[in-house]
């Protein structure tokens, strides 16, 4: 049990937080803590653990009682038990890696590996498609070379996306 662990602080909620507000705060903090958005796996795990403590009424009550009376051995033991249970649940829900769900789905489908779509690949595809559509529009209004340029850039964007996807 970490002395720095404060689920209310981690999720940026007050002690009187409702279940709906708690879910909203958890989603917001999870996004901020996610490695793909500048966070880290450790921070994301901490957010998950904080949610696990506050979402379960028994664990939340044990934590709140511990805050009121940390010197009481019975209260401390109850919080220790709730803490260990929360860690166990949070660990069982955490994926082994952030691509593990994709790998499991691919295995179910009988594929040897899964293609992982990165934000860079999506950006490349969107830019390529947008430029290609712009070229098609310009050709439609009477600019014949625009389709070749737009299509070439669109193909380049798609190729870049595929290359960044395989990396």
Secondary structure, DSSP 8 states (H G I E B T S, - for coil): --TT--HHHHHT--TT--HHHHHHHHHHHHHHHSGGGT--HHHHHHHHHHHHHHHSHHHHHHHHHHHH-TT-HHHHHHHHHHHHHHHHHHHHHS-SSTTHHHHHHHHHTT-SS-----HHHHHHHHHHHHHHHHHHHHHHTT-HHHHHHHHHHHHHHHHHHHHHHH-
